[in-house]
Amino acid sequence: MNNRYFITGIGTGIGKTIVSAILTQKLQADYWKPIQSGDLDQSDSLSIQNLISNTKTIIHPEQYKLSRPLSPHLSARLDGIEINAQALVLPKTDNHLVIEGAGGLMVPINEKELIMDMIPVLNAKVIVVSQNYLGSINHTLLTLEVLKSKGIQVEGIIFNGEENQESESYIANYSGIPLLGKIPKLTYLDSKSIAEAGQFIQL
């Protein structure tokens, strides 16, 4: 059975793209970033393409390409584009699909909808990427609480970067959400390190 996984983070710069690359390579899944805001010449889709090494993965084109590195709702407005969660069209594939969000769950995509509102439309299981820093327990539990309040299924949590067993254990015990893996801080980002990092994820 093929699955759709929506990768979200507890904030910006948490490592969603790295984790997405590892999952895409491990599962030989397809990859899709519905909204790319800014850095179109160095997009997350291009990063994934450069970081994976299997021949099965298809990188599907973004549905919304926004020219400015701003919140999607503002970047879209400045570009004269309207993003609508209900208008999202899943790529056609017979493979697993890794879907990468933009920023965190509460990032606005228009005046009334957030990144979170895309998930039910895409009917995807959520994987939350967390990272250990002062305040990350709060940010992670808030993210999980919002998902719970919306009745959105969470497949599990992946911690990315420096380990903190105390924080990780507290989050897992308090939330009851499965821990899918811990990705150590990768010294080099290349297709070899991404492929090897798959061993740290249980999925």
C-alpha positions in Angstrom: 0.0 0.0 0.0 1.3 3.4 -1.0 1.2 6.3 1.6 1.2 10.0 1.4 3.2 11.7 4.1 3.0 15.5 4.8 6.2 16.7 6.3 5.8 19.7 8.6 8.2 21.3 11.1 7.8 23.1 14.5 9.2 26.2 12.8 11.3 27.4 9.9 14.8 26.1 9.4 14.2 22.9 11.4 15.3 20.5 8.7 12.1 19.6 6.8 13.9 19.4 3.5 16.7 17.2 4.9 14.2 14.8 6.5 12.1 14.9 3.3 15.2 13.9 1.3 16.0 11.0 3.7 12.4 9.7 3.6 12.2 10.1 -0.2 15.4 8.1 -0.6 14.6 5.5 2.0 11.1 4.8 0.5 12.1 5.5 -3.1 9.1 7.7 -2.9 7.9 10.5 -5.1 8.4 14.1 -3.8 6.2 17.2 -4.1 6.4 20.7 -2.6 3.0 22.3 -3.3 4.2 25.8 -2.5 7.6 27.2 -3.0 8.0 30.7 -1.8 11.2 32.4 -3.0 14.6 30.9 -4.1 13.1 29.4 -7.2 16.6 28.9 -8.6 17.6 27.0 -5.5 14.2 25.5 -4.6 13.6 22.6 -2.2 12.6 20.4 -5.2 16.1 21.0 -6.7 17.7 20.2 -3.4 15.9 16.9 -3.1 16.9 16.1 -6.7 20.5 16.7 -5.8 20.3 14.7 -2.5 18.7 11.5 -3.6 20.3 8.7 -5.6 17.6 6.2 -6.5 16.1 6.0 -10.0 12.5 5.5 -9.0 11.7 8.8 -7.4 9.8 11.4 -9.5 10.1 15.1 -8.4 6.7 16.6 -9.2 6.5 20.3 -10.1 5.3 22.8 -7.5 1.7 23.9 -8.0 2.5 27.4 -6.7 5.9 29.1 -7.5 6.2 32.4 -5.6 9.1 34.7 -6.4 9.7 36.3 -3.0 11.1 34.6 0.2 8.1 35.7 2.3 5.1 34.1 3.9 3.2 32.4 1.1 0.1 34.6 1.6 2.1 37.8 1.1 4.4 36.5 -1.6 1.3 35.2 -3.5 -0.4 38.6 -3.2 2.6 40.5 -4.4 2.9 38.0 -7.4 -0.8 38.4 -8.2 -1.5 34.8 -7.4 -4.3 33.4 -5.2 -3.5 30.2 -3.3 -6.5 28.1 -2.3 -6.2 24.9 -0.3 -9.3 23.4 -2.0 -7.6 23.9 -5.4 -4.6 21.7 -4.6 -4.3 18.9 -7.1 -2.3 15.9 -6.0 0.3 14.6 -8.6 -0.7 11.4 -10.2 1.5 8.6 -9.0 1.4 4.9 -8.1 4.3 5.4 -5.6 4.6 6.7 -2.0 4.5 10.5 -2.0 6.4 12.7 0.4 4.8 16.2 0.5 6.8 19.0 2.1 5.0 21.9 3.7 6.3 25.5 3.9 7.4 26.6 7.4 5.1 25.5 10.2 1.5 24.6 10.4 0.2 28.1 11.2 1.9 29.8 8.2 -0.8 31.6 6.2 -1.4 30.7 2.5 -4.1 33.3 2.1 -6.2 35.6 4.3 -8.2 32.8 5.8 -6.2 29.5 5.3 -3.0 28.2 6.8 -0.6 25.5 5.8 -2.5 23.2 8.1 -5.6 23.5 6.0 -3.9 21.8 3.1 -3.5 18.5 5.0 -7.1 17.2 5.0 -7.4 18.2 1.3 -4.4 16.1 0.5 -5.5 13.3 2.8 -1.9 12.7 4.0 -0.4 11.4 7.2 1.6 14.0 9.1 5.2 13.6 10.1 6.4 16.3 12.5 10.1 17.3 12.3 11.4 18.7 15.6 14.8 20.0 16.6 16.2 20.4 20.1 16.7 24.0 21.3 15.5 26.1 24.2 11.8 26.3 23.7 11.5 23.4 21.4 9.4 21.3 23.9 6.8 24.1 23.8 6.9 24.5 20.0 6.6 20.7 19.4 3.8 20.1 21.9 1.9 23.1 20.5 2.3 21.8 17.0 1.0 18.3 18.0 -1.9 19.9 20.0 -3.1 21.9 17.0 -3.0 18.8 14.8 -4.9 16.9 17.5 -7.5 19.6 17.8 -8.2 19.5 14.1 -8.5 15.7 14.1 -5.4 15.3 11.8 -3.6 12.0 12.0 0.0 12.2 13.1 2.2 9.3 11.9 5.0 10.3 14.2 7.9 12.6 15.2 11.4 12.8 13.8 14.1 14.7 15.7 16.7 16.3 13.5 20.1 17.4 14.7 21.8 17.5 18.1 20.3 14.9 20.6 18.6 15.9 23.8 17.2 12.7 25.5 15.4 14.6 28.2 13.5 16.8 25.8 12.8 14.0 23.4 11.6 11.6 26.1 9.3 14.3 27.6 7.7 15.1 24.2 7.2 11.4 23.4 5.7 10.6 26.9 3.5 13.7 27.1 2.1 13.5 23.6 1.9 9.7 23.1 3.0 10.3 19.5 5.3 7.6 18.1 9.0 8.4 17.7 10.0 7.5 14.1 13.6 8.4 14.4 16.5 10.6 15.4 18.6 12.1 12.6 22.1 13.1 13.9 23.6 16.3 12.7 25.0 15.5 9.3 28.5 16.8 8.7 28.1 16.7 4.9 24.9 16.9 2.9 25.2 14.7 -0.2 23.5 11.7 -1.7 25.7 9.2 0.3 25.0 10.8 3.7 21.2 11.1 2.9 21.0 7.4 1.9 23.0 6.3 5.0 20.7 8.4 7.3 17.7 6.3 6.3 18.8 3.8 8.9 17.8 6.2 11.6 14.2 6.3 10.6 11.7 3.5 11.3 8.9 3.7 8.7 
